[in-house]
Amino acid sequence: MVAGTGQDLAKSNGRAPATVDPEDEPSAAWGWHGGFPRGTVIAGWFSVALLLLMTIGNHEGHIEDIYLVGIALGTAYGLVRHSRQQKNSWRR
């Protein structure tokens, strides 16, 4: 539902409605309305391992290795940070 006027937006306090219209999001009709948090973490660690395995090979220059390791480290940092935020989320 989109607010037609500024008054409608003021009545809703600028927030989305609590109900989900099944026409807007068909998956809400059968109950699933989320993501795959565990699958995302598994895919992230798989990507880190794949990036590090790609450093093995017949590279004459090591610029590509620096980029592969850098991206792998950045991804691993994000995954570790995400897991710590999930573990400590109740403390906020």
C-alpha positions in Angstrom: 0.0 0.0 0.0 1.4 3.4 -1.0 0.3 6.5 0.8 -1.6 8.7 -1.6 -1.2 12.0 0.3 0.9 13.4 3.1 -1.9 12.9 5.5 -2.0 9.2 4.8 1.7 9.1 5.5 1.3 11.0 8.7 -1.4 8.6 9.9 0.9 5.6 9.3 3.9 7.4 11.0 6.0 6.7 7.9 6.1 3.0 8.5 5.1 0.1 6.3 1.7 -1.5 7.1 1.9 -4.6 9.4 0.1 -6.9 7.0 1.6 -8.1 3.7 -0.6 -8.1 0.6 -0.2 -11.5 -1.1 -0.5 -9.8 -4.5 2.6 -7.7 -3.8 4.6 -10.7 -2.4 3.2 -14.1 -3.4 5.4 -16.0 -1.0 3.5 -14.5 1.9 0.5 -16.5 0.9 2.1 -19.9 1.9 3.9 -18.6 5.0 7.5 -18.2 3.9 8.8 -14.6 4.0 12.5 -14.6 4.8 16.0 -15.5 3.6 18.6 -18.2 4.1 20.9 -16.9 6.8 22.7 -20.2 7.4 23.0 -20.9 3.6 24.5 -17.5 3.1 27.2 -18.0 5.7 28.0 -21.4 4.2 28.2 -19.9 0.7 30.4 -17.2 2.1 33.0 -19.6 3.6 32.9 -21.7 0.4 33.7 -18.5 -1.6 36.6 -17.7 0.7 38.0 -21.3 0.3 37.5 -21.0 -3.5 39.3 -17.7 -3.7 42.3 -19.1 -1.7 42.4 -22.2 -3.9 42.6 -20.0 -7.0 46.0 -18.7 -5.8 47.5 -22.1 -6.7 48.6 -22.1 -10.2 51.2 -21.0 -12.7 51.1 -17.3 -12.0 54.2 -15.4 -13.1 53.1 -12.1 -11.4 51.6 -12.1 -8.0 49.2 -9.1 -8.4 46.2 -11.4 -9.0 47.2 -13.4 -5.8 47.2 -10.1 -3.8 43.7 -9.3 -5.0 42.4 -12.9 -4.4 43.8 -13.0 -0.9 42.6 -9.5 -0.1 39.1 -10.2 -1.2 39.1 -13.5 0.7 40.3 -11.7 3.9 37.7 -9.1 3.5 34.9 -11.7 3.0 36.2 -13.7 6.0 36.3 -10.5 8.1 32.7 -9.8 7.2 31.6 -13.4 8.0 33.3 -13.4 11.4 31.8 -9.9 12.2 28.4 -11.2 11.2 28.6 -14.2 13.4 29.7 -12.1 16.4 26.8 -9.7 15.8 24.4 -12.6 15.7 25.9 -14.1 18.9 25.8 -10.8 20.8 22.6 -9.4 19.4 20.6 -10.0 22.6 23.1 -7.8 24.6 22.2 -4.6 22.8 
